Every structure is written in C-alpha cells, then in structure tokens.
Amino acid sequence: MRTLARRLLLPGLTTLALTATGCSSTPHTTTAADAAAPATLAPAGDGTSQQLDVAAAPQGTPTPAAVARADGKGKTEKSSLKVASYDQASGRAVIAKAPQGSAQSPAPGKKPEAGKSPAAGASSDAGTPPGADKPVAVGDVIASAPAPGAPNGLLAKVTEVIGKTDRGTEVKTASTTLASVLNDDKADGKVPVDPSSVTVEPLMKGVTFSWAKTGGVKFGPEGAKLPLGNLRLDVNAAVDTAPDAPASAGASVSGFVQLAPQVEFKYDGSTGGGPRSAFLGMSGDWSSQWKLQGRAAASTGAAKRIPFAKLHSAPVIQVGPVPVVVNLDLTCYVQVEADGRVTLDVQQDVKGDFKVGGSYATGKGWTPVSQSNVKSTPVTATVTASGKVKGALGAEASVGLYGAVGVSADFAPYLRGEAEAKASASSDGKTSLSGSWALYGGFDLSGNLHLQLSLFGTPIFERKIPLGALNREWALASGHAER
C-alpha cells in the first residue's frame, strides 16, 4: 500500500513551474573602511546648504579624513592631516600631516574631469585651503577612513590636546555624529560595492567565490561568466541526514547566490542642528539557483539551518570631502524543516532586485525600508512519503556605519510542500487509495533597527525596534487523486 501511495503522489509533486512573486528584506549598513588616510577640515555650517557628491573613495591611495574646525566658518573642506594612530580603549589619537603626494587618484576605469579633483567632491592638494595643515584643536571633529587602531574608521570630536609627539599631535576624543561634519548640506547617491573588496569565509567544504569588476578584471571559476560588478558564491556540499537514514538517502545542497550590491546614502541637514531626513541601506540585483535533495535531518517544530558562507565588505564612500565608512555583512544559508520522515528533491531559480535599510524623517523618526521585485521560475519538488517539508535559501544581513550596526534583517525565500496518502482494505478484497498534495512559494522576513542609527545625529532610542515578522505565501499547485 505504501508503494502505491508513493506512486500516486510523486507525479503531482514533480516538475512544477513557480509563478512570479514579490518579496522584500530589511537590513541596515554598518561602517568600516579600506585605507589609512589624511584628514579633511570642516568648519561649522554657515547656513548655506549645498549638494555634496557621493562617490566611491579612490583605491590605491590613502583616503583623506575630514576635520571640522570648531572655530571655522563655512563648509567642510579637505585638510592635509591624517589619523596616524588611535587607541579605542582610551580614545586617544595621534593626528599628523599626511605625506606629500597623497592626493586621491581616480577610480579604476575613470578619468578625472578637467578642472576637478580625481574624486568627486574632494579637492586636489593644489586646491587645499590655507590652514589645512593647522594642528587640531579642542572642538574639532575628525572623520577618518580606516587607520591604525581604527579598522572601521573614526568619527570623533577632540576633547583635549595632550601635546606634540614625534609622530604628530596627540589628542583625546569622544564619539560624535555625522551631523557635526555634514552640517546643513545635502547628499544623495548610490555607490556600487567593489566585488574584489568583499572577503568571504566559507563555513563548509565545497564553497567557491567568484567576481567580475569594471576594467575587465575577473576572479574565480565563474568570474568569466559574471556581469561586471557581480559577485557569486557556489556551494556543493553534503548536509546531515536523519540518524537511521540509509546511505541512498544522503542529503546535499548545491547551487549559487549571485549579487551586485550597492550602498545607498542620503542626508539632508538643511534644518540645522540635525538632519531633516536620512537614509542608509543596501540595494542591488539578486539571483540564486539552488537544489536540496536527500533525507536531511530535521525534527518536529525545529528548522535545520545550514550556513555555508559569511561575506564582509567595508567600503569607504566619499560624501563631499567626508569619508564615510560603511559595513556590510551577509551570511548565506540553506534551511530545511520537516515533520515527517521525508526524502525530498527541491530545486528553485530566483531572480530580481532588492533594497533594504533605514529611513529617517523629522517628526517620524526611523522606519524600516524593504523593497523587492523577485520572480521564481521553474521549480521542481519531489516528496517520497507522507509529511511536510520546507526548504529555503536565505541571508542574514546587516548594514551600518563606522563599525556600528544600523539595520539587521533575515530574508528567506522558500518552497513548501505537503503530501498525504490514505489506503484501506476490506475483507472482501476491495482496496482503495487516495492522496493529496500541495506546493507553496513564499518568503519570511524579520529584523531590527538599532540604536547606532543615532550616528546620523538623530534622536537616540533606547532599544531595538523590531521590523515585525513578515510572511507572504502563495499557492503554486495542488492535486488530489483516488483509485
């Protein structure tokens, strides 16, 4: 009877096409940086708002730091200073004059425009204003790319000048906000993340990493196939099976996740004393193709989550003369959940785009942003016994500034199947067999907004703000048969 039940149900659960679906996710950027660099000087705002360029900090040369002068008037300007060292425990920093010739070079594949500095919004050394190498004083604000002792960059206010050393001027600092260097200016832009700057930590055997960037530079076995700006993780690995499963029921996961991430940054300080509005997030294209098969281990009421790789990037974006360090973290995983002794074969192909982050507006505070337009096309699912099964390929993500988490989110597109078979027999020899099956697509989304979003200069909240658990599910196909 059991064999008949399997034969009845299998055709209904095999080779099912998944219709177009929408989904969303909500992480927030965390900041970090790629180089130690000179500092930029920023006088206090004079009430005249200007639009600042937002661009990737150039690679291959030190990124200038920004210093807002306590006694200055006007806008933040480039300085010829750098953070030579920083001690997080004491808050002490050494500020020194940057070496000559530390001007920024253009990004790979780009040429500087005539009359402009290599990096948008930043002056060349020749255009450095008078007094740019003046030693820092109490009240000055430093915004620096990563430096010795400050791998996530530094955003701090000088509270005491200790004195000169053979390395530069030693000072004590305290934490401050972006509002103190961006003043009443505005900025709005998107900066692609250089895939070559992403570090990957495989969490299981069988994970490979590839990328393709502008200039035709490629890396990894799939690099030659990828569109520019994309990175890709391929996984092909065995996973745990049920304790008494036969060797023929061995479980495995295979497939890939492909991303073209970019940082989105927005700031409007035109009200003075803090931003009118702000946004920090991550967006880009997403595609994945994955297959989970075998009798994976899962128990009633508990999902088996299998992380297979961690990704980290700390891009420095140049907001006018101010280097802003952004931290992006992503953990990719496969998850299986089952309440019966089910051997499964699930395959899914997902493509689309996404946008996740936190948005601030005066009077409304911080709110989550999660947008996506994702389509899943052909999916196959096979279940060889009665029971329920759910397979997902998801990602835990976080976005923040200068090493502090701003938004975290967990997003998991999934495929869920149910199968049931009933058989009966009577003393007169008559038998009956009936069965039903159903397949669903959907996604789960959860996460939090964090206190560290106050780095923008917005009001502080005392606890995490949950995004609220979000689940959307749609029926794909179902069937019923009797004999």
ZAVO-311662 format. One record per residue (C-alpha): residue number from 1; residue in one letter; x, y, z. Coordinates in pm, whole numbers, plus 50000, padded with zeros to 5 digits. Example, Ala and Ser with C-alpha at 12.3 -4.5 7.8 and 13.67 -1.06 7.14 Angstrom:
REC, 1, A, 51230, 49550, 50780
REC, 2, S, 51367, 49894, 50714
***
This chain:
REC, 1, M, 50000, 50000, 50000
REC, 2, R, 50280, 50237, 50086
REC, 3, T, 50441, 50182, 49748
REC, 4, L, 50112, 50258, 49574
REC, 5, A, 50076, 50577, 49776
REC, 6, R, 50418, 50695, 49666
REC, 7, R, 50343, 50621, 49303
REC, 8, L, 50020, 50816, 49330
REC, 9, L, 50175, 51127, 49489
REC, 10, L, 50507, 51159, 49311
REC, 11, P, 50379, 51271, 48969
REC, 12, G, 50182, 51552, 49128
REC, 13, L, 50480, 51696, 49309
REC, 14, T, 50730, 51673, 49024
REC, 15, T, 50823, 51945, 48771
REC, 16, L, 50604, 52231, 48894
REC, 17, A, 50653, 52580, 48750
REC, 18, L, 50669, 52862, 49001
REC, 19, T, 50478, 53178, 48912
REC, 20, A, 50611, 53536, 48951
REC, 21, T, 50633, 53656, 49309
REC, 22, G, 50729, 53969, 49504
REC, 23, C, 50947, 53978, 49814
REC, 24, S, 51137, 54215, 50040
REC, 25, S, 51402, 54239, 50306
REC, 26, T, 51534, 54496, 50550
REC, 27, P, 51896, 54524, 50662
REC, 28, H, 52092, 54840, 50761
REC, 29, T, 52455, 54933, 50678
REC, 30, T, 52743, 54913, 50925
REC, 31, T, 53057, 55118, 50853
REC, 32, A, 53418, 55010, 50804
REC, 33, A, 53699, 55115, 50567
REC, 34, D, 53982, 55025, 50334
REC, 35, A, 54280, 55263, 50397
REC, 36, A, 54454, 55491, 50645
REC, 37, A, 54447, 55848, 50520
REC, 38, P, 54483, 56222, 50554
REC, 39, A, 54213, 56426, 50723
REC, 40, T, 53971, 56683, 50587
REC, 41, L, 53888, 57005, 50768
REC, 42, A, 53527, 57110, 50806
REC, 43, P, 53430, 57447, 50951
REC, 44, A, 53091, 57482, 51116
REC, 45, G, 52798, 57536, 50882
REC, 46, D, 52715, 57893, 50782
REC, 47, G, 52351, 57824, 50699
REC, 48, T, 52411, 57793, 50324
REC, 49, S, 52321, 57439, 50224
REC, 50, Q, 52498, 57277, 49930
REC, 51, Q, 52459, 56948, 49745
REC, 52, L, 52754, 56715, 49806
REC, 53, D, 52867, 56450, 49560
REC, 54, V, 52853, 56087, 49674
REC, 55, A, 53116, 55859, 49518
REC, 56, A, 53340, 55565, 49594
REC, 57, A, 53665, 55661, 49763
REC, 58, P, 53953, 55600, 49520
REC, 59, Q, 54161, 55288, 49565
REC, 60, G, 54536, 55258, 49572
REC, 61, T, 54598, 55583, 49766
REC, 62, P, 54515, 55699, 50120
REC, 63, T, 54163, 55836, 50163
REC, 64, P, 54165, 56189, 50313
REC, 65, A, 53999, 56224, 50652
REC, 66, A, 53773, 56520, 50731
REC, 67, V, 53820, 56761, 51022
REC, 68, A, 53552, 57014, 51112
REC, 69, R, 53719, 57315, 51274
REC, 70, A, 53549, 57439, 51589
REC, 71, D, 53640, 57800, 51507
REC, 72, G, 53578, 57779, 51133
REC, 73, K, 53311, 57934, 50917
REC, 74, G, 53169, 57779, 50605
REC, 75, K, 53177, 57423, 50479
REC, 76, T, 53381, 57112, 50545
REC, 77, E, 53700, 57123, 50340
REC, 78, K, 53984, 56890, 50264
REC, 79, S, 54280, 56903, 50502
REC, 80, S, 54632, 56771, 50479
REC, 81, L, 54604, 56580, 50809
REC, 82, K, 54566, 56209, 50878
REC, 83, V, 54497, 55982, 51174
REC, 84, A, 54838, 55827, 51241
REC, 85, S, 54709, 55602, 51523
REC, 86, Y, 54410, 55550, 51751
REC, 87, D, 54357, 55369, 52081
REC, 88, Q, 53994, 55267, 52127
REC, 89, A, 54026, 55195, 52500
REC, 90, S, 54146, 55545, 52591
REC, 91, G, 54001, 55738, 52298
REC, 92, R, 54344, 55886, 52227
REC, 93, A, 54452, 55958, 51870
REC, 94, V, 54764, 56094, 51704
REC, 95, I, 54695, 56340, 51421
REC, 96, A, 54978, 56405, 51177
REC, 97, K, 55037, 56580, 50848
REC, 98, A, 54982, 56348, 50553
REC, 99, P, 55279, 56274, 50325
REC, 100, Q, 55302, 56486, 50013
REC, 101, G, 55151, 56331, 49704
REC, 102, S, 54862, 56167, 49889
REC, 103, A, 54606, 56320, 49654
REC, 104, Q, 54328, 56086, 49553
REC, 105, S, 54351, 55903, 49224
REC, 106, P, 54052, 55833, 49001
REC, 107, A, 53860, 55510, 49042
REC, 108, P, 53966, 55225, 48812
REC, 109, G, 53847, 55283, 48457
REC, 110, K, 53765, 55653, 48513
REC, 111, K, 53949, 55972, 48429
REC, 112, P, 53917, 56291, 48634
REC, 113, E, 53723, 56571, 48469
REC, 114, A, 53910, 56881, 48365
REC, 115, G, 53929, 57131, 48648
REC, 116, K, 53810, 56878, 48906
REC, 117, S, 53984, 56659, 49161
REC, 118, P, 54015, 56288, 49093
REC, 119, A, 53739, 56211, 49345
REC, 120, A, 53404, 56384, 49317
REC, 121, G, 53353, 56635, 49594
REC, 122, A, 53718, 56634, 49708
REC, 123, S, 53983, 56891, 49633
REC, 124, S, 54328, 56812, 49498
REC, 125, D, 54636, 56901, 49703
REC, 126, A, 54673, 57214, 49494
REC, 127, G, 54326, 57320, 49600
REC, 128, T, 54377, 57259, 49969
REC, 129, P, 54265, 57573, 50154
REC, 130, P, 54510, 57782, 50361
REC, 131, G, 54550, 57646, 50713
REC, 132, A, 54452, 57293, 50611
REC, 133, D, 54758, 57155, 50790
REC, 134, K, 54690, 57356, 51104
REC, 135, P, 54706, 57130, 51414
REC, 136, V, 54372, 57016, 51551
REC, 137, A, 54219, 57198, 51849
REC, 138, V, 53955, 57122, 52113
REC, 139, G, 53613, 57108, 51949
REC, 140, D, 53740, 56995, 51608
REC, 141, V, 53566, 56689, 51463
REC, 142, I, 53759, 56414, 51282
REC, 143, A, 53606, 56185, 51020
REC, 144, S, 53863, 55933, 50903
REC, 145, A, 53879, 55627, 50683
REC, 146, P, 54032, 55317, 50845
REC, 147, A, 54358, 55395, 51021
REC, 148, P, 54597, 55212, 51254
REC, 149, G, 54390, 55117, 51559
REC, 150, A, 54064, 55218, 51386
REC, 151, P, 53987, 54943, 51131
REC, 152, N, 53629, 55070, 51099
REC, 153, G, 53731, 55431, 51053
REC, 154, L, 53697, 55708, 51309
REC, 155, L, 53426, 55968, 51371
REC, 156, A, 53519, 56162, 51687
REC, 157, K, 53540, 56506, 51850
REC, 158, V, 53862, 56640, 52004
REC, 159, T, 53810, 56697, 52377
REC, 160, E, 54171, 56766, 52481
REC, 161, V, 54502, 56837, 52310
REC, 162, I, 54767, 56645, 52504
REC, 163, G, 55070, 56766, 52314
REC, 164, K, 55311, 56703, 52031
REC, 165, T, 55500, 56378, 51984
REC, 166, D, 55749, 56258, 51726
REC, 167, R, 55453, 56112, 51532
REC, 168, G, 55220, 56414, 51545
REC, 169, T, 54973, 56582, 51782
REC, 170, E, 54823, 56352, 52046
REC, 171, V, 54461, 56426, 52143
REC, 172, K, 54175, 56280, 52345
REC, 173, T, 53849, 56221, 52161
REC, 174, A, 53483, 56141, 52227
REC, 175, S, 53217, 55998, 51998
REC, 176, T, 53013, 56232, 51780
REC, 177, T, 52779, 56224, 51478
REC, 178, L, 52782, 56279, 51102
REC, 179, A, 52574, 56593, 51155
REC, 180, S, 52883, 56760, 51300
REC, 181, V, 53074, 56724, 50970
REC, 182, L, 52792, 56731, 50713
REC, 183, N, 52633, 57031, 50886
REC, 184, D, 52340, 57168, 50680
REC, 185, D, 52449, 57016, 50349
REC, 186, K, 52265, 56758, 50139
REC, 187, A, 52382, 56435, 49982
REC, 188, D, 52207, 56161, 49787
REC, 189, G, 52377, 55885, 49593
REC, 190, K, 52439, 55516, 49524
REC, 191, V, 52786, 55363, 49523
REC, 192, P, 52846, 55013, 49381
REC, 193, V, 53042, 54784, 49611
REC, 194, D, 53367, 54671, 49452
REC, 195, P, 53331, 54289, 49448
REC, 196, S, 53706, 54248, 49481
REC, 197, S, 53687, 54418, 49824
REC, 198, V, 53447, 54155, 49962
REC, 199, T, 53600, 53896, 50192
REC, 200, V, 53441, 53550, 50211
REC, 201, E, 53464, 53296, 50493
REC, 202, P, 53341, 52952, 50377
REC, 203, L, 53156, 52769, 50654
REC, 204, M, 53155, 52429, 50486
REC, 205, K, 53353, 52245, 50224
REC, 206, G, 53250, 52288, 49863
REC, 207, V, 53207, 52671, 49864
REC, 208, T, 53378, 52879, 49592
REC, 209, F, 53378, 53257, 49532
REC, 210, S, 53391, 53449, 49202
REC, 211, W, 53360, 53813, 49095
REC, 212, A, 53386, 54045, 48796
REC, 213, K, 53461, 54420, 48822
REC, 214, T, 53495, 54718, 48593
REC, 215, G, 53808, 54717, 48384
REC, 216, G, 53751, 54355, 48286
REC, 217, V, 53919, 54213, 48598
REC, 218, K, 53773, 53876, 48700
REC, 219, F, 53834, 53621, 48973
REC, 220, G, 53726, 53264, 49042
REC, 221, P, 53590, 52977, 48832
REC, 222, E, 53269, 53161, 48738
REC, 223, G, 53427, 53508, 48705
REC, 224, A, 53437, 53495, 48325
REC, 225, K, 53059, 53439, 48313
REC, 226, L, 52952, 53714, 48553
REC, 227, P, 52827, 54062, 48458
REC, 228, L, 53055, 54344, 48576
REC, 229, G, 53006, 54439, 48940
REC, 230, N, 52870, 54098, 49037
REC, 231, L, 52994, 53852, 49295
REC, 232, R, 52890, 53488, 49319
REC, 233, L, 52901, 53207, 49576
REC, 234, D, 52877, 52848, 49457
REC, 235, V, 52809, 52568, 49703
REC, 236, N, 52809, 52192, 49657
REC, 237, A, 52821, 52012, 49988
REC, 238, A, 52675, 51726, 50187
REC, 239, V, 52446, 51802, 50483
REC, 240, D, 52340, 51596, 50784
REC, 241, T, 52086, 51320, 50732
REC, 242, A, 51840, 51156, 50969
REC, 243, P, 52019, 50919, 51215
REC, 244, D, 51875, 50598, 51070
REC, 245, A, 51857, 50708, 50705
REC, 246, P, 52005, 50462, 50454
REC, 247, A, 52313, 50557, 50255
REC, 248, S, 52093, 50603, 49948
REC, 249, A, 51909, 50890, 50126
REC, 250, G, 52223, 51103, 50172
REC, 251, A, 52142, 51473, 50166
REC, 252, S, 52322, 51751, 49977
REC, 253, V, 52283, 52115, 49878
REC, 254, S, 52410, 52266, 49553
REC, 255, G, 52366, 52588, 49359
REC, 256, F, 52473, 52953, 49372
REC, 257, V, 52387, 53300, 49501
REC, 258, Q, 52480, 53597, 49279
REC, 259, L, 52475, 53963, 49393
REC, 260, A, 52557, 54311, 49261
REC, 261, P, 52532, 54514, 49587
REC, 262, Q, 52549, 54892, 49620
REC, 263, V, 52540, 55131, 49915
REC, 264, E, 52268, 55397, 49923
REC, 265, F, 52332, 55710, 50129
REC, 266, K, 52109, 56014, 50175
REC, 267, Y, 52137, 56311, 50410
REC, 268, D, 51951, 56642, 50429
REC, 269, G, 52076, 56870, 50707
REC, 270, S, 51905, 57185, 50582
REC, 271, T, 51713, 57231, 50908
REC, 272, G, 52034, 57284, 51107
REC, 273, G, 52111, 57105, 51436
REC, 274, G, 52047, 56762, 51285
REC, 275, P, 51913, 56606, 50965
REC, 276, R, 51573, 56676, 50815
REC, 277, S, 51593, 56332, 50656
REC, 278, A, 51844, 56049, 50609
REC, 279, F, 51872, 55704, 50459
REC, 280, L, 52129, 55429, 50478
REC, 281, G, 52087, 55095, 50307
REC, 282, M, 52193, 54835, 50058
REC, 283, S, 52035, 54754, 49724
REC, 284, G, 52116, 54567, 49405
REC, 285, D, 52040, 54268, 49188
REC, 286, W, 51994, 53918, 49333
REC, 287, S, 51979, 53581, 49164
REC, 288, S, 52007, 53231, 49305
REC, 289, Q, 51965, 52878, 49187
REC, 290, W, 51973, 52601, 49440
REC, 291, K, 51886, 52238, 49490
REC, 292, L, 51831, 52046, 49814
REC, 293, Q, 51791, 51670, 49795
REC, 294, G, 51800, 51363, 50016
REC, 295, R, 51673, 51293, 50367
REC, 296, A, 51804, 51596, 50553
REC, 297, A, 51793, 51584, 50932
REC, 298, A, 51508, 51786, 51082
REC, 299, S, 51287, 51734, 51385
REC, 300, T, 50930, 51832, 51462
REC, 301, G, 50898, 52204, 51527
REC, 302, A, 51264, 52282, 51470
REC, 303, A, 51421, 52404, 51146
REC, 304, K, 51769, 52292, 51048
REC, 305, R, 51968, 52599, 50938
REC, 306, I, 52289, 52534, 50747
REC, 307, P, 52506, 52848, 50700
REC, 308, F, 52752, 52799, 50416
REC, 309, A, 52938, 53133, 50385
REC, 310, K, 52993, 53472, 50552
REC, 311, L, 53065, 53783, 50343
REC, 312, H, 53201, 54116, 50466
REC, 313, S, 53283, 54444, 50297
REC, 314, A, 53381, 54782, 50440
REC, 315, P, 53356, 55029, 50153
REC, 316, V, 53453, 55393, 50205
REC, 317, I, 53218, 55633, 50031
REC, 318, Q, 53320, 55994, 49978
REC, 319, V, 53039, 56236, 50073
REC, 320, G, 53190, 56561, 49952
REC, 321, P, 53523, 56574, 50138
REC, 322, V, 53398, 56344, 50418
REC, 323, P, 53497, 55974, 50407
REC, 324, V, 53204, 55769, 50539
REC, 325, V, 53284, 55408, 50629
REC, 326, V, 53008, 55153, 50564
REC, 327, N, 53000, 54796, 50696
REC, 328, L, 52812, 54529, 50500
REC, 329, D, 52779, 54177, 50638
REC, 330, L, 52592, 53884, 50485
REC, 331, T, 52559, 53522, 50597
REC, 332, C, 52411, 53289, 50336
REC, 333, Y, 52236, 52971, 50448
REC, 334, V, 52012, 52685, 50345
REC, 335, Q, 51732, 52578, 50577
REC, 336, V, 51519, 52265, 50583
REC, 337, E, 51221, 52188, 50805
REC, 338, A, 51022, 51864, 50810
REC, 339, D, 50772, 51693, 51041
REC, 340, G, 50779, 51350, 50875
REC, 341, R, 51038, 51105, 50752
REC, 342, V, 51059, 51269, 50413
REC, 343, T, 51314, 51229, 50137
REC, 344, L, 51297, 51537, 49917
REC, 345, D, 51427, 51680, 49592
REC, 346, V, 51365, 52057, 49571
REC, 347, Q, 51502, 52298, 49309
REC, 348, Q, 51440, 52673, 49275
REC, 349, D, 51559, 52957, 49047
REC, 350, V, 51517, 53314, 49181
REC, 351, K, 51594, 53647, 49011
REC, 352, G, 51514, 54008, 49095
REC, 353, D, 51629, 54314, 49288
REC, 354, F, 51615, 54435, 49647
REC, 355, K, 51651, 54741, 49868
REC, 356, V, 51687, 54728, 50246
REC, 357, G, 51776, 54991, 50503
REC, 358, G, 51654, 55255, 50743
REC, 359, S, 51492, 55589, 50659
REC, 360, Y, 51466, 55893, 50887
REC, 361, A, 51232, 56192, 50868
REC, 362, T, 51181, 56472, 51120
REC, 363, G, 50870, 56404, 51326
REC, 364, K, 50853, 56038, 51220
REC, 365, G, 51186, 55903, 51336
REC, 366, W, 51346, 55594, 51185
REC, 367, T, 51142, 55347, 50984
REC, 368, P, 51247, 55030, 50801
REC, 369, V, 51269, 55020, 50423
REC, 370, S, 51228, 54688, 50242
REC, 371, Q, 51152, 54662, 49873
REC, 372, S, 51199, 54384, 49624
REC, 373, N, 51072, 54255, 49294
REC, 374, V, 51170, 53890, 49271
REC, 375, K, 51049, 53619, 49039
REC, 376, S, 51098, 53247, 49082
REC, 377, T, 51100, 53027, 48775
REC, 378, P, 51091, 52674, 48718
REC, 379, V, 51082, 52480, 49039
REC, 380, T, 51071, 52106, 49086
REC, 381, A, 50979, 51929, 49407
REC, 382, T, 50954, 51559, 49480
REC, 383, V, 50843, 51403, 49811
REC, 384, T, 50862, 51027, 49859
REC, 385, A, 50649, 50987, 50172
REC, 386, S, 50361, 51146, 50356
REC, 387, G, 50457, 51453, 50553
REC, 388, K, 50551, 51819, 50530
REC, 389, V, 50872, 51977, 50409
REC, 390, K, 51002, 52334, 50374
REC, 391, G, 51328, 52432, 50202
REC, 392, A, 51474, 52785, 50192
REC, 393, L, 51784, 52967, 50073
REC, 394, G, 51820, 53280, 50281
REC, 395, A, 52055, 53551, 50403
REC, 396, E, 52116, 53729, 50730
REC, 397, A, 52232, 54082, 50652
REC, 398, S, 52342, 54394, 50839
REC, 399, V, 52430, 54747, 50732
REC, 400, G, 52586, 55021, 50948
REC, 401, L, 52843, 55299, 50987
REC, 402, Y, 53193, 55310, 51140
REC, 403, G, 53158, 54956, 51278
REC, 404, A, 52816, 55003, 51440
REC, 405, V, 52516, 54802, 51320
REC, 406, G, 52223, 55013, 51198
REC, 407, V, 51977, 54763, 51050
REC, 408, S, 51978, 54385, 51059
REC, 409, A, 51746, 54155, 50867
REC, 410, D, 51686, 53791, 50787
REC, 411, F, 51529, 53721, 50449
REC, 412, A, 51447, 53370, 50325
REC, 413, P, 51261, 53285, 50002
REC, 414, Y, 51127, 52932, 50043
REC, 415, L, 50939, 52643, 49887
REC, 416, R, 50697, 52440, 50100
REC, 417, G, 50528, 52111, 50014
REC, 418, E, 50268, 51887, 50177
REC, 419, A, 50174, 51531, 50085
REC, 420, E, 49922, 51292, 50235
REC, 421, A, 49818, 50941, 50133
REC, 422, K, 49547, 50712, 50272
REC, 423, A, 49494, 50342, 50192
REC, 424, S, 49227, 50093, 50308
REC, 425, A, 49133, 49731, 50250
REC, 426, S, 48823, 49523, 50335
REC, 427, S, 48763, 49153, 50397
REC, 428, D, 48605, 49111, 50052
REC, 429, G, 48936, 49200, 49893
REC, 430, K, 48848, 49553, 49784
REC, 431, T, 49115, 49820, 49829
REC, 432, S, 49117, 50197, 49796
REC, 433, L, 49394, 50452, 49776
REC, 434, S, 49364, 50831, 49792
REC, 435, G, 49617, 51108, 49813
REC, 436, S, 49656, 51484, 49802
REC, 437, W, 49949, 51720, 49761
REC, 438, A, 50012, 52095, 49758
REC, 439, L, 50308, 52320, 49686
REC, 440, Y, 50356, 52680, 49809
REC, 441, G, 50610, 52956, 49749
REC, 442, G, 50681, 53243, 49985
REC, 443, F, 50930, 53432, 50197
REC, 444, D, 50995, 53515, 50561
REC, 445, L, 51138, 53849, 50671
REC, 446, S, 51236, 53968, 51018
REC, 447, G, 51491, 54208, 51167
REC, 448, N, 51560, 54514, 51379
REC, 449, L, 51654, 54881, 51367
REC, 450, H, 51937, 54951, 51611
REC, 451, L, 52043, 55233, 51843
REC, 452, Q, 52355, 55302, 51636
REC, 453, L, 52149, 55484, 51371
REC, 454, S, 52194, 55782, 51605
REC, 455, L, 52534, 55824, 51435
REC, 456, F, 52347, 56041, 51185
REC, 457, G, 52274, 56291, 51462
REC, 458, T, 51912, 56185, 51502
REC, 459, P, 51736, 56131, 51839
REC, 460, I, 51854, 55824, 52029
REC, 461, F, 51615, 55541, 52106
REC, 462, E, 51685, 55306, 52394
REC, 463, R, 51609, 54968, 52242
REC, 464, K, 51595, 54780, 51916
REC, 465, I, 51290, 54848, 51704
REC, 466, P, 51162, 54522, 51551
REC, 467, L, 51079, 54537, 51184
REC, 468, G, 50795, 54298, 51259
REC, 469, A, 50784, 53943, 51131
REC, 470, L, 50657, 53941, 50773
REC, 471, N, 50547, 53633, 50582
REC, 472, R, 50397, 53614, 50236
REC, 473, E, 50294, 53288, 50080
REC, 474, W, 50113, 53191, 49762
REC, 475, A, 49978, 52860, 49633
REC, 476, L, 50171, 52720, 49338
REC, 477, A, 49993, 52396, 49262
REC, 478, S, 49791, 52119, 49426
REC, 479, G, 49616, 51796, 49337
REC, 480, H, 49410, 51502, 49458
REC, 481, A, 49373, 51150, 49324
REC, 482, E, 49186, 50831, 49415
REC, 483, R, 49191, 50473, 49294
***
